[in-house]
Amino acid sequence: MSLFLREAVHFASNSGFVRGQSAAIESLNSVVEGIAGTNVPVLLIGESGTGKEVYCRMIHRLSKSHDMPLKRVSCRGVELAELAALKSDLRDRREGCNGRAGTLFLDDIDELDLENQKILLSILPDGQADEDNSDSLRIIASASKNLEKEIEAGRFRKELYFRISGVCLRLPPLRDRKEDIHVFMEHFLAKHSAELGRETVVLGEKEKQFLITHEWPGNVRELGNLARRIALLGDSRKVIEELDATPKQEAGRREEPQSSSLKVAARTASRRAERDLIAKALERTHWNRKRAAKELQISYKSLLYKIKQTGLEEKHKERGVT
């Protein structure tokens, strides 16, 4: 690993996502180093919690336009007015800053409907003539779904896919890089313990073994949230026992159909885990949404969307709590 990449990894590693010793993550970081200095558009593919935004920021920091703005646009629930504003913003960027435009991060681009995809396609620069021009706008997009299959199903425009996927980087789920789990946990425990002003909790062998066998549907984000709770309560055994009991309770209540694919099962488990994490954060903060968003390390707007999407808002209203 070069000194330049090592410094970028160190800068991004406060989140923990780019740390690790697995061959998968070392290979990914090596590719990032190779393409970051160009202006080729990058598509980041990965499950929720694998660190797509962290890698976007790392690529931007390694780029020749690292001193220019990085603009993030969430494509989840985006409105036409927001796309119109984006068009105006991109025009201003091209005309100002001596032609240097920085990086545009299109987060969750797979959540755009076909009409908005068409509008976005008309807004984005062609990119073909500018791939080696570090002064032009760098496009980085992220997706959780397999866009090739989305194209086959008629849910994603092929032209837009080609526009954003100059290089496609697939971020491995945590279950496929288990040799990194203890590295992550040590990092997160030390980080959150320091933030709380407490001694770092040391895990026992039984608890370490559970971390290896757990499937981690929420990936590194789920592990980071677990470490925060351990640091907060100062009791790793109790927290891990609660996590261990959750899938057993689910399995007892509901049996997945035999015809269900592993991808569908993993997606369902990931959504359940995400809903549980949000619900617990809201309970801990007495439904202070801004504090909960900060604790979950997501934007306030994203939390509001997820609360509505998961039905937690209606459940909260039914309880008569304001």
NUMIRO-205871 format. One record per atom (N, C-alpha, C, O, CB): z, y, x. Coordinates in steps of 0.1 Angstrom, whole numbers, plus 2048, in hexadecimal, padded with zeros to 3 digits. Atoms other than C-alpha are relative to their C-alpha. Glycine has a CB too. Example, Ala and Ser with C-alpha at 12.3 -4.5 7.8 and 13.67 -1.06 7.14 Angstrom:
BEGIN
8007F4809;84E7D387B;80080C809;80780C813;80C8007F6;8007F57F7;8477F5889;80880B7F8;8098167FD;7F2805804;
//
This chain:
BEGIN
8007F4809;800800800;80080C809;80880E812;80C8007F6;8017F47F8;7F682280E;80B8097FE;8128087F4;7F28077FE;7F67F7802;80E83E813;7FE8097F4;80880C7EC;80180980C;8047F880C;7FC8537F8;8047F87F3;80A7FE7EA;7F1803800;7FD80780C;7FF8377DF;80F7FD7FF;8157FE7F4;7F97F2800;7F2802800;8238307E9;80880C7FA;81180B7F3;8067FC80E;7FA7F4805;82C8547E2;7FE8027F1;8078067EA;7FB80C808;8037FF80E;81B8537C0;8087F67F8;80D7F97ED;7F17FE7FE;7F880A807;82D8337B7;80E8057FF;8158037F5;7FF7F2807;7F27FB800;84E8427C1;80280B7F6;80C80C7EF;80380680E;8007F580A;8468617AC;8017FA7F2;8087FF7E9;7F4809801;80180680E;83E84B78D;80B7F67FD;80D7F37F2;7F37FA7FE;7F780C802;859831793;80D8037F9;8157FA7F7;8027FA80D;7F47FD807;875844782;7FF7F97F2;80A7F67ED;80180F7FE;80180780C;867833763;8017F1802;8047E97F9;7F38037F9;7FF80E7FD;867811774;7F37F97FE;7F27ED803;80B7FA7F8;80C808804;845807767;7F87FC80C;7F27F180B;7F88087F6;8098047F5;832807788;8077F980B;8017F6815;7FA80D805;7F98087F6;84D7F679C;7FD7F17FF;7F77ED7F5;80F8027FF;80280E801;84C7D17A3;7FA7FA80D;7F6801816;7F77FD7F5;8048087F5;8437B67BC;7F67F67FC;7F17EE805;80B7FA808;80A80A805;82B7A17A7;7F3803805;7EF80F808;8007FF7F1;80D7FE7FC;80879B7B2;7F88087F6;7EF8107FA;7F97F2802;8077F980A;7FC7A9791;80180F801;7F8817800;8047FC7F2;7FE7F2800;80C7CB795;7FC80680E;7F781180E;80F8037FE;8057FB7F3;8047CE7BB;7F08017FF;7EB80B805;8047F680B;80F7FF801;7DF7C77B2;7FC80C7F8;7F38137FB;7FA7F37FA;8027F4809;7E07E1796;80180D808;7F9815807;8097FF7F4;7FD7F47F9;7EF7FB7AC;7F580380B;7F280E80E;80E800807;80A7FF7F6;7D57F47C7;7F38057FA;7EC80E800;7FD7F2807;80C7FB807;7B87F97AE;80280F7FC;7F98177FD;7FE7F87F3;7FD7F3804;7C98197A2;7FD80A80C;7F781480B;80E8027FB;8027F87F4;7C98267C6;7F1802803;7ED80D807;8077FA80C;80E8007FD;7A481E7C9;7F88097F7;7EE8107FB;7FA7F3800;8087F8809;7988307AA;80580E7FD;7FE8167F7;7FF7F87F3;7FA7F3804;7B084D7A6;7F980C806;7F98167FF;80F800805;8067F47FA;79E8647BE;7F28037FB;7EC80E7FE;7FF7FE80F;80D7FD806;77D8617AB;8028067F2;80E80A7EE;7F87F27FE;7FF7FB80E;77686F788;7FB7F77F6;7F87FB7EB;7F980E7FF;80580A80A;76C84F777;80A7FF7F5;8177FF7F7;7FF7F2807;7F780280B;77B84C754;8077F3801;8027E9805;7F88017F3;7F880C7FF;797833752;8067FC7F2;80A8047EA;80C80280A;7FB80580C;7A181D735;80C7F6803;80A7ED80A;7F57F87F7;7F48087FD;7C580F736;8037F77F4;8057FC7E9;80C809803;7FE80A80B;7C97EF721;80E7F9802;8107F480D;7F57F67FF;7F38077FE;7EC7E171B;8088017F3;80780A7EB;80880680C;7F880080B;8067D8702;80A80C800;80B81380A;8087F37FF;7F67F5801;8207F26F6;80B7FD80A;8107F280B;8068017F2;7F58017F6;83A7F8711;7FC7FB80E;8057F9816;80A7F67FB;8048047F3;8257EE72F;7FE80B80A;7FB809816;7F37F87FF;8007F57F7;82381173D;7F2807801;7EF80C80B;8047FC80D;80E7FA7FF;80081F734;80180F803;7F981480B;7F97FE7F2;7FF7F27FD;80B843734;80580380E;80180C814;80A8077F6;7FB7FF7F3;81E83E754;7F47FF80A;7F3806814;80B7F6803;80C8027F7;7FE831765;7F680B7FF;7F080F808;7F97F37FC;8097F4802;7EA84E756;80580B809;7FD811811;8008057F2;7FA7F67F8;802866767;7FF7FD80F;7FD806817;80F8037FC;8018047F2;801853787;7F1802805;7EF807810;8047F1802;80E7FE7FC;7DA853788;7FE80F801;7F781480B;7F77FA7F5;8027F17FF;7DB879781;80680580D;80080E813;8068077F4;7F97FC7F4;7F487E79D;7F87FD80D;7F8804817;80E7FB801;8078047F5;7DE86B7B5;7F2806801;7EB80580B;7FE7F1800;80E7FA800;7BE87E7AB;7FF80D808;80A81280C;7FC8027F1;8027F37F9;7AF89C7BC;80380C7F8;8048177FD;7F2801805;7FD7F5809;7B78B179D;80F7FF7FC;8128037F1;7F78007F4;7F3802804;7DC8A879E;80880D7FD;81280D7F7;8077F880B;7F97F3802;7E58CD79E;7FB8077F3;8008127F0;7FE80980C;8057FB80D;7D28D277D;8077FA7F5;80E7F07F7;7F07FE7FF;7F980580C;7DF8CC75A;7FD7F17FC;7F17ED7FE;7FF8097F4;80280D806;7E38A974B;8038027F1;80F8057EE;8097F5807;7FE7FE80F;7DE8AC725;8007F27F9;7F77EA7FB;7F58097FA;7FF80C808;7EA88F70F;7FD8027F1;80380C7EB;80E7F9802;8037FF80F;7DB88A6EC;8037F27FA;7FD7E87FE;7F18047FE;7FD80D807;7EA86F6D6;7F67FE7F5;7F48077EC;80F8007FA;80B80380A;7CE85F6C2;8067F97F4;7FF7F67EA;7F57F7806;7FA80780C;7E784E6AA;80380B7F6;80C8137F7;80D7F9805;7FE7F780A;7E586168A;7FB80E802;7FF8187FD;80F8017FD;8067F37FC;7D087D699;7F98067F4;7F37FF7ED;7F77FF80D;8067F980B;7C3897681;7F3807805;7F280A811;80980B7F9;80D7F97FD;7A08A8680;80380D807;7FC811810;7F78017F4;7FD7F37FA;7B08C9688;8047FF80E;801808817;80C8077F8;7FC8027F2;7BF8BB6A8;7F47FD809;7F4802814;80A7F4801;80C8037F8;79D8AE6B3;7F880D802;7F280F80C;7F77F67F9;8077F37FF;78E8D16AC;80780880A;80080F812;8008077F2;7F87F97F6;7AA8E06C1;7FD7FB80E;7FC802817;80F8007FD;8038077F4;7A28C76DC;7F3805805;7F1807811;8017F17FF;80D7FB7FC;77E8D16DC;80080E806;7FA811810;7F67FF7F4;7FF7F37FC;7878F56E0;80780180E;803808817;8088097F6;7F88007F3;7A08ED6FC;7F77FB80B;7F8801816;80C7F77FE;8088057F5;7878D9710;7F580A804;7F280B80F;7F97F37FB;80A7F57FD;76D8F570D;80780A809;80180F813;7FB8067F3;7F97F67F8;78790D71B;8037FB80E;802803817;80D8047F9;7FD8057F3;7908F6737;7F3800809;7F4803815;8057F17FF;80D8017F9;76B8F2741;7FC80E805;7F7810810;7F57FA7F8;8047F27FC;766918741;80A807809;806810810;7FF8087F3;7F67FA7F7;787921752;8037F880C;7FC7EE80F;80D8027F8;7FB8077F5;79A915770;7F67FD80B;7F67F3811;8067F27FB;80B8027F7;77B919785;7F97F27FF;7F47EC808;80580180F;80780C803;76C8FB774;8097F3801;8047E87FE;7F57FE809;7F780B7FE;78A8E477C;8087FD7F4;80F8067EF;80980280C;7FB80280D;7968D375D;80C7F6800;8137F67F5;7F67FA7F7;7F4809800;7B18B9767;7FD7F37F9;7F27ED7FA;80B8077FA;80180E806;7B7899753;8038017F1;80D8087ED;80A7F6806;7FE80280F;7B589172D;8047F27FE;7FC7E9800;7F48047F8;7FB80D803;7CA874722;7FF7FD7F1;8078047E9;80F7FE805;80280480E;7BF864701;8087F47FD;8047E97FF;7F17FE7FC;7F780B802;7DD84F6F8;7FE7F97F3;7FB7FF7E8;80F805800;80280980C;7D98326DF;7F28037F9;7F18057ED;80B8037F5;80E7FC805;7B38396DB;7FC7F57F6;7F37F87EE;7F680180C;80380B809;7B18176C9;8058037F2;8017FB7E8;8057F3805;7FA7FD80E;7C48276AB;7F780A7F9;7F980D7ED;80E806802;8097F6806;7A78406A4;7F77F87F6;7F27ED7F9;7F780780A;80A806809;792838685;7F2803804;7F080B80D;8038057F1;80E7FF7FC;76C836687;7FB80F800;7F4813808;7F77F77F8;8047F2801;76785A67B;80580980B;7FE811811;8048057F2;7FA7F87F5;77F869694;7FB7FC80E;7FA804817;80F7FF800;8068057F4;7708536AF;7F2807802;7EF80B80D;7FD7F1800;80D7F97FF;74E8636A7;80280F804;7FA81480D;7F98007F3;7FD7F27FD;75D8866A9;80480180F;7FF80A816;80B8067F7;7FC8007F2;76E87E6CA;7F57FE80A;7F4804814;80B7F5802;80C8037F8;74E8706D8;7F880D802;7F280F80D;7F77F57FA;8087F37FF;73D8926D1;80780A808;80181480D;7FD8057F2;7F87F67F9;7598A56E2;8017FD80F;800806817;80E8007FB;7FE8047F2;75D891703;7F3803808;7E8801803;8047F1801;80B7FF7F7;747899721;7F97F3802;8007E8802;80480780D;80780C7FE;72C880728;8067F880C;8077EB80A;7F1803803;7F98077F6;73C878749;7F87F980B;7FC7F8816;8097F67FB;8098077F6;71F86675A;7FD80880C;7FD803817;7F47FB7F9;8047F77F4;715883770;80C805807;80A80A812;7F780B7FB;7F47F97FA;73988D778;80A7F6806;8147FA80A;8078087F6;7F680A7FC;74986C783;80580280E;8107FF811;7F97F2800;7FC7FD7F3;74A8777A7;80480F802;80781380E;7F67FC80A;7FD7F27FF;75289B79F;80F8027FC;8128017F1;7F78097F7;7F17FF803;7788A07A2;80480D7F9;80F80E7F4;8077FF80D;7FD7F3807;7758C3793;7FE7FE7F1;8038077E9;7F880B805;80280180F;76A8B6770;80B7F87FA;8147F3800;7F37F87FE;7F5805807;7808A9755;8017F1802;7F77E9800;7FE8037F1;7FE80F7FE;78F88675C;8057FB7F2;80F8007ED;80B7FD80B;7FC80680C;79287073D;8077F3803;8027EA809;7F37FD7F7;7F980C7FF;7AD85673B;8047FC7F1;80A8057EA;80D801809;7FD80480D;7B284271B;8097F4800;8087EC80A;7F37FD7F7;7F880C801;7CB827710;7FE7F97F3;7FB8007E9;80F804802;80280880C;7C980B6F7;8097F4801;80B7EF80C;7F17FC7FD;7F980C800;7DE7EE6EC;7F87F47FB;7FB7E87FE;80D8017F7;80880A806;7C37DB6DA;7F47FC80A;7F1804813;7FA8047F3;80C8047F8;7A57C86EA;7F48077FA;7F08047EF;7FE7F07FF;80A7F7806;78A7E26E5;7F27F87FF;7EB7FC7F6;7FE80C808;80C808801;76E7C96EB;8007F97F2;7F57F87EB;7FE7F580B;7FF80780D;77A7B56CC;80080A7F5;7FB8077EA;80D7F8800;8017F580A;77F7D66B9;7F28047FD;7EE8077F2;80980C804;80F7FC801;75A7DE6C0;7F97F57F7;7F17F87EE;7FA80180D;80680B808;7507BB6B3;8048007F1;7FC7FD7E9;8047F3806;7FB80080E;7657C0694;7FB80D7F9;7FE80F7ED;80F8007FF;8057F4806;7547E268E;80A80B7FE;8088147F6;7FA7FD7F3;7F57F6801;7747F6693;80080A80B;80881480B;80D7F97FF;8017F77F5;76B8076B3;7F2802805;7EA7F9806;8097FB80C;80D7FD7FC;74C8196BE;7FD7FC80F;804800818;7FD80F7FE;8048057F3;73A8096DB;7FD80C80A;80080B816;7F37F77FF;8047F57F8;72D82B6E8;80D807806;80D80B811;7F880B7F8;7F47FB7FB;7518386EA;8077F880A;80D7FC814;80A8037F4;7FA80A7F6;75D8196FC;7F980280E;800802818;7FE7F17FB;8077FE7F3;74281E717;80380D806;80480F812;7F17FF7FE;7FD7F27FB;74B84371A;80E800807;810807811;80080A7F4;7F27FF7FB;77083C721;8047F580A;80E7F5811;80A7FF7F5;7FC80C7F8;76F81B735;7F87FE80C;7F37F480F;7FE7F37F7;8078017F3;760823756;8077F6809;8017EE80F;80080E808;7F780B7FA;77D80E764;80A7FC7F6;8118057F0;80780580E;7F680580A;7927F874E;80C7F9808;80A7F080F;7FA7F67F6;7F48067F9;7B67F175B;8097F97F5;80D8007EC;80880B807;7F8808809;7CA7D6749;80E7FF806;8107F9810;7FA7F27FD;7F28007FC;7EF7DB74B;8077F37FC;8087F07F0;80880C7FB;7FA80D804;8017B974C;80D8017F8;81580A7FB;8027F780C;7F3800807;81D7B2733;80B7FB809;8087F3812;7FF7F77F3;7F58047F8;83F7AC741;8027F1801;8067EC80C;80D8067FB;7FE80F800;83F787738;7F67FA80A;7F87EE80E;7FD7FA7F2;80A8057F6;821783750;80480580E;7FC802818;7F28047FD;7FC7FB7F3;83479476D;80F7FE802;816808805;7FB80E803;7F2802801;85678476B;80880280D;81480480D;8037F37FA;7F97FD7F3;85D788790;80480E802;80B81180B;7F77FB80B;7FC7F2800;8607AD789;80C8037F7;81180E7F9;7F48097FC;7F67FD80A;87A7AA76E;80E805806;81380F802;8037F47F7;7F37FD7F9;8997AB785;7FF80D807;808815808;8057F5809;8027F37F9;88A7C8799;80180B7F6;8078157F9;7F2800807;8007F580A;8857DC779;80F8027FB;81380D7FA;7F77FC7F4;7F37FF805;8A87D476C;80980780A;81180F805;8057F27FD;7F87FA7F6;8B97DE78C;7FD80F800;806818801;7FE7FA80E;8047F2800;8A57FF78C;8068077F4;80B8127F5;7F1801800;7FC7F980D;8AD807767;80F8017FF;81480B7FB;7FA7F87F4;7F17FF801;8D27FE76A;80580B809;80E812805;8067F2804;7FC7F67F6;8D6814789;7FD80E7FA;8058177FB;7FA7FE80D;8047F3805;8C3830778;8088057F5;80D8107F4;7F17FF7FC;7F87FC80C;8D5830757;80F801803;81680A7FD;7FE7F67F4;7F27FF7FC;8F782A767;80380E806;80D814804;8047F5809;7FF7F37F9;8F284977D;7FF80B7F6;8078157F7;7F580180A;8027F680A;8E785D75F;80D8027F7;81180D7F3;7F47FE7F7;7F4800808;90785374C;80C802808;817803803;8017F37F9;7F57FE7F8;91D85776A;80A7F4801;8167F6802;80880C7FC;7F880C800;92983376A;7FC7F680B;7F17F8811;7FE7F97F2;80380A7F6;92A816782;7F57F77FA;7F47F47EF;80C7F7803;80B808804;90B800782;8057F27FC;80C7EC804;7F67FF80B;7FC80E805;9107DF76E;7F87F6808;7EC7F780B;7FD7FF7F1;80680B7F9;9097C0782;7FF7F47F7;8087EF7F1;8087FC80D;80380B809;8F97A376E;8047F3806;8037F1813;7F18007FD;7FD80E7FB;90577F771;7F37F8800;7E97FC7FB;80A7FA7F7;80B8097FE;8EE762779;7FA7FC7F2;7EE7FB7F0;8047F4808;80580580D;8EC756754;7F880C7F9;7EE8097F3;80C7FC7F8;8077F5806;8E2779749;7F3803807;7E9806800;80980D801;80C7FE7F9;8C877C764;7F67F57FC;7EA7F87FB;8027FF80F;80980B805;8B975A759;7FB8037F3;7EF8007F0;8087F3800;8057FD80E;8B7766735;7F580B801;7EB80A7FA;80B8057F8;80A7F67FE;8A3785741;7F37FA803;7E87FF7FF;80480A80A;80D8077FC;88976D750;7FA7F97F5;7EE7F87F3;8037F780C;80580880B;886757731;7FC8087F4;7F58037EC;80A7F67FD;8037F780B;885774718;7F1804800;7EB80680B;80980C7FF;80E7FD801;86177C70C;7FD80E801;7F1812805;7FA7FA7F3;8027F17FE;8657A270D;7F48057F8;7EB80A7FE;7FE80380E;80B7FA808;84E7AC6EF;7FF80F802;7F4814800;8037FC7F2;8017F27FD;8577D06F7;7FD80480E;7FD810812;80C8077FB;8037FF7F2;84F7CB71C;80A808808;816808805;7F2807801;7F77F87F7;85D7E3736;80980A7F9;81480C7FC;7F880780B;7F87F6808;8687FC71C;80C7F97F9;8177FF7F9;7F78067F5;7F5807806;87D7E270A;80B7FC80B;8167FD808;7FB7F37FA;7F68037F6;88D7D772B;80880D804;81480C807;7F97FA80C;7F97F37FD;8957FC733;80A8047F6;8158097F9;7F580B802;7F67FD80B;8A5801711;80C7F7801;8177FB7FE;7F97FF7F3;7F580A7FE;8BA7E1717;80980580B;81580580A;7FA7F2802;7F87FC7F4;8C57EE739;80880D7FC;81480E800;7F780380C;7F97F4804;8CF810729;80C7FC7F7;8178027F9;7F68097F8;7F5804809;8E47FF70F;80B7F9808;8177FB805;7FB7F67F5;7F68077F8;8F57E9729;80880A808;81480A809;7F97F680A;7F97F67F8;8FD80873E;8098087F7;81480C7FB;7F680A806;7F87F8809;90A81A71F;80C7F97FC;8177FF7FB;7F78037F3;7F4807805;9217FE713;8087FA80C;8137F680A;7FB7F57F7;7F98057F4;9297F1736;8037F17FE;80C7EB805;80D807802;7FD80E802;9277CD729;7F27F97FE;7EC7F97F4;8087FE7F3;80D806800;9077BA732;8007F37F8;7F67F07F1;7FC7FD80E;7FF80D807;913799723;7FE8027F1;7F67FA7EB;80D7F9803;8017FE80E;9177A6700;7F28057FC;7ED8007F2;80B80A7FB;80E7FA803;8F67BA700;7F67F5800;7ED7F47F8;7FD80B809;80A80B7FE;8E279C70D;8027F57F5;7F87EF7F1;8017FB80E;7FE80A80B;8F27846F4;7FB8057F3;7F57FC7EC;80F7FD7FF;8067FA80C;8E879B6D8;7F17FF800;7EA7FB7F6;80480F7FE;80F8017FE;8C479B6E5;7FC7F27FE;7F27EF7F8;7FB80680D;80380F800;8C57756E9;8007FB7F1;7F97F27EE;80A7F9809;7FE80580E;8D07716C4;7F58057F7;7F27FE7ED;80D8047FB;80A7FB809;8B47866B5;7F57F77FD;7F27F57F1;7FB80D806;80C809804;89676F6B8;8047F37F9;7FD7EE7F1;7F97FC80D;7FC80C807;8AB7516AD;8028037F1;7FF7FB7E9;80D7FB806;7FF7FC80E;8B476468D;7F38017F9;7F27FD7EE;80880D7FF;80D7FE806;89076D687;7FA7F27FD;7F47F07F3;7F7808809;80680D801;88574968D;8067F87F4;7FF7F07EE;8027F880D;7FA80780B;89E73C674;7FC8057F2;7FC7FE7E8;80F801801;8047FA80D;892754659;7F27FE7FD;7EE7FD7F1;80480E800;80E800802;86D75165E;7F97F780A;7FC7F8816;7FB80F801;8078097F7;85573866C;7F1805800;7EB8077F6;8007F27FB;80E7FB7FF;833744679;7F77F57FC;7F97EA800;7FE80580F;80A80A803;81573366B;7FA7F980C;7F8800817;7F58067F7;8068077F5;806719682;7F3805805;7EF804811;7FF7F17FD;80E7FB7FC;7E4729681;80180E806;7F781380B;7F88017F3;7FE7F37FA;7F374A68E;7FD80080F;8027F7816;80D8067FD;8038007F2;7E57536B0;80C806808;81580C802;7F4808803;7F67FB7F8;7FC75B6CD;80080F801;80A816802;7FF7FA80F;8017F1800;7EF77F6CE;8068067F4;80D8107F4;7F1804802;7FA7FB80C;7F87846AA;80F7FF800;8168087FC;7FA7F97F4;7F28027FF;81A7756AF;80780A80A;81280F807;8047F2804;7FA7F67F6;82078B6CE;80080E7FA;80A8167FC;7F880080D;8007F3806;8157AA6BB;80B8027F5;81180C7F5;7F28027FA;7F67FF80A;82C7A269E;80E801806;816809801;7FF7F37F7;7F37FF7F9;84979C6B5;80380E806;80E813806;8017F580B;7FF7F37F9;8427BC6C8;80380B7F6;80B8147F8;7F3804807;7FD7F680B;8427D06A7;80E7FF7FB;8158097F9;7F67FF7F5;7F3803805;8627C069C;80A80680A;81480D807;8037F17FE;7F77FB7F5;8737C86BE;80080F800;80A815802;7FB7FA80D;8017F1800;8667EC6BD;8088067F4;80F8107F6;7F18047FF;7F87FB80B;8747F169A;80F7FF802;8168087FE;7FB7F87F3;7F18027FD;8967E36A4;80580A809;81080F808;8027F1805;7FB7F67F6;8987F96C2;80180E7FA;80A8157FD;7F680080C;8007F3806;88F8186AE;80C8017F6;81380B7F6;7F38037F8;7F580080A;8A880F692;80E801807;816809803;8007F37F8;7F37FF7F8;8C480A6AC;80280D806;80D813806;8017F580A;7FF7F27FA;8BC82B6BD;80480A7F6;80C8137F8;7F3803807;7FD7F780B;8BD83D69C;80F7FF7FB;8158087F8;7F77FE7F4;7F2802804;8DE82D693;80A80680A;81480C807;8037F17FE;7F77FB7F5;8EE8366B5;80080F800;80B815803;7FB7FB80D;8007F1800;8E385A6B1;8028067F3;8008127F1;7F2805806;7FD7FC80E;8EC85C68C;7F48077FA;7F58127F4;80C80A800;80D7FB805;8C7862684;7FD80E805;7F58157FF;8008007F1;8047F47F9;8C487F69C;7F37FC807;7F37F6812;80B80680A;80D8057FC;89F8796A1;7FC80580E;7F57FE816;7F58057F6;8037FB7F2;89B8906C0;8087F980B;8027F5815;80380F800;7F88087F6;8B787E6D2;7FB7F2801;7FB7EC80C;80F8007FC;80580E800;8A985C6C8;7F37FF807;7F17F680F;7FE7FB7F1;80C8007F8;8878656D5;80280180F;7FB7FB816;7F780C7FB;7FC7FF7F2;8968706F6;8057F3806;8027EF811;80A80B802;7FA80C7FC;8AA8506F8;7F57F5802;7F67ED80B;80A7FB7F7;80A80A800;88B83B6F0;7F480380A;7EB7FB80C;7FA7FE7F2;80A7FB7F7;87684F709;7F28017FA;7E87FD800;8007F780D;80C7FD807;85B8586F0;80080E7FB;80B8147FA;7FD7F57F5;8007F2806;8508796E1;8068007F2;8067F67EB;7F1805800;7FA7FE80E;8618876C2;7F57FC7F6;7F97F67EB;80580E7FF;80B80280A;83F8866B0;7FD7F17FE;7FB7EC7F3;7F3807804;80280E800;83A8616B9;80B7F97F8;8087EF7F1;7FE7FA80E;7F4806807;85D8586AD;7FE8027F1;8017F97E9;80D805805;8017FD80E;85786968B;7F57F77FA;7F77F27EF;7FC80F7FE;80B809805;836855687;8057F27FF;8027EB7F5;7F4801809;7FB80E800;847834690;80A7FE7F5;80B7F37EF;8057FD80E;7F680180B;86483B678;7F97FE7F3;7FD7F57EB;80980C800;80780180C;84C83F65C;7F87F37FF;7F77ED7F5;7F680C7FE;80880C800;835823667;8087F37FE;8037EA7F7;7F97FF80E;7F880C801;851809669;8087FF7F3;80F7F57F1;80A7FF80C;7F880080D;861813647;80E803802;8168037F8;7FF7F27FA;7F27FC7FE;88181E657;80480D7F8;81080E7F4;80380280F;7FD7F3807;87E840646;8047FD7F2;80D8037ED;7F4809801;7FD80380E;87D831623;80E7F97FF;8167FC7F6;7F57F77FA;7F4807800;89A81A62B;80C80A802;8178087FC;8017F580B;7F67F67FD;8AE838638;8028087F3;80E80B7F0;7FB80980C;7FF7F880C;8A784B618;8077F87F5;80F7FE7ED;7F28057FB;7F980880A;8B282E602;80F7FF802;8167FE7F8;7FA7F2801;7F18007FD;8D482F613;80680D7FC;81280E7FB;8027FD80F;7FB7F3805;8D7853607;80580880C;80D81180A;80A7FE7F6;7FC7F87F4;8DB86062B;7F680A803;7EA808802;8027F680C;8097F57FD;8CC881635;80180480E;7FA80D813;80280C7F7;
//
